Amino acid sequence: MGTIHSAGMREADQYEVPLSRGESDVAPMALLATVVRCEQLDDGLFNIGFEFNSSVAMVDEGSRQLTGYPAPPH
């Protein structure tokens, strides 16, 4: 997963990424992700890459929760 952020993050730091889909009846969940890349962009923002540490089943469930569909196959 990638994101643009206003502050840099250290590689190997871990974060919980909360997942929720509006007013869904499904309880919110979070996936554990590790920073694998942090590059400063010309405009002072940071391009940050994460790798999920959660099981494939948890990532799939997170995708279903956000989009209503399973994660695409690799």
The 8 nearest C-alpha neighbors of each residue, nearest first, counted from 0:
[[1, 49, 48, 50, 2, 51, 47, 32],
 [0, 2, 48, 47, 49, 3, 46, 50],
 [1, 3, 47, 46, 4, 48, 0, 45],
 [2, 4, 46, 45, 47, 44, 5, 1],
 [5, 3, 45, 6, 44, 2, 46, 7],
 [4, 6, 44, 45, 7, 3, 43, 46],
 [7, 5, 4, 45, 8, 44, 43, 3],
 [6, 8, 45, 37, 9, 5, 4, 39],
 [9, 7, 37, 10, 6, 34, 47, 12],
 [10, 8, 12, 11, 34, 7, 37, 36],
 [9, 11, 34, 35, 12, 36, 8, 37],
 [10, 12, 34, 33, 35, 13, 9, 36],
 [13, 11, 10, 34, 33, 9, 14, 8],
 [14, 12, 33, 32, 11, 34, 31, 15],
 [15, 13, 32, 31, 16, 33, 12, 34],
 [14, 16, 31, 30, 29, 17, 32, 13],
 [15, 17, 29, 30, 14, 31, 18, 32],
 [18, 16, 29, 28, 15, 30, 19, 27],
 [19, 17, 28, 29, 27, 16, 61, 65],
 [18, 20, 27, 65, 21, 17, 64, 28],
 [21, 19, 65, 23, 22, 64, 18, 66],
 [20, 22, 23, 19, 65, 24, 18, 27],
 [21, 23, 20, 24, 19, 25, 26, 27],
 [22, 24, 25, 21, 20, 19, 26, 64],
 [23, 25, 26, 22, 27, 20, 21, 64],
 [26, 24, 23, 27, 64, 19, 20, 22],
 [25, 27, 24, 28, 23, 19, 64, 18],
 [28, 26, 19, 18, 25, 29, 17, 20],
 [27, 29, 18, 17, 26, 19, 30, 61],
 [30, 28, 17, 16, 18, 15, 31, 27],
 [31, 29, 16, 15, 53, 32, 17, 51],
 [30, 32, 15, 52, 14, 53, 51, 16],
 [33, 31, 51, 50, 52, 14, 13, 49],
 [32, 34, 13, 50, 49, 11, 12, 35],
 [35, 33, 49, 10, 11, 12, 36, 48],
 [34, 36, 10, 49, 48, 33, 11, 50],
 [37, 35, 48, 47, 34, 10, 38, 49],
 [36, 38, 47, 46, 8, 45, 48, 7],
 [39, 37, 46, 45, 40, 47, 36, 7],
 [38, 40, 45, 44, 46, 43, 37, 41],
 [39, 41, 44, 42, 45, 43, 38, 46],
 [40, 42, 43, 39, 44, 45, 38, 46],
 [41, 43, 40, 44, 39, 45, 5, 46],
 [44, 42, 41, 40, 39, 45, 5, 6],
 [43, 45, 5, 40, 42, 4, 39, 3],
 [44, 46, 39, 4, 38, 3, 40, 7],
 [45, 47, 3, 38, 37, 2, 39, 4],
 [48, 46, 37, 2, 36, 1, 45, 3],
 [47, 49, 1, 36, 35, 0, 34, 37],
 [50, 48, 34, 0, 33, 35, 32, 1],
 [51, 49, 33, 32, 52, 0, 35, 34],
 [50, 52, 32, 53, 31, 33, 49, 30],
 [53, 51, 32, 31, 50, 54, 33, 30],
 [52, 54, 51, 31, 57, 30, 58, 55],
 [53, 55, 57, 56, 58, 52, 51, 59],
 [54, 56, 58, 57, 59, 53, 60, 52],
 [55, 57, 59, 54, 58, 60, 53, 61],
 [56, 58, 60, 54, 59, 55, 53, 61],
 [59, 57, 61, 55, 60, 56, 62, 54],
 [60, 58, 70, 56, 62, 57, 61, 69],
 [59, 61, 57, 63, 62, 58, 56, 64],
 [62, 60, 58, 64, 59, 63, 57, 65],
 [61, 63, 59, 65, 70, 64, 60, 69],
 [64, 62, 67, 68, 69, 60, 66, 61],
 [63, 65, 61, 62, 67, 66, 60, 20],
 [66, 64, 20, 62, 63, 67, 19, 61],
 [67, 65, 68, 63, 64, 62, 20, 69],
 [66, 68, 63, 64, 65, 69, 62, 20],
 [69, 67, 63, 66, 62, 70, 64, 65],
 [70, 68, 63, 59, 62, 71, 60, 67],
 [69, 71, 59, 62, 72, 68, 63, 58],
 [70, 72, 69, 73, 59, 68, 62, 63],
 [73, 71, 70, 69, 59, 55, 58, 62],
 [72, 71, 70, 55, 59, 69, 58, 56]]
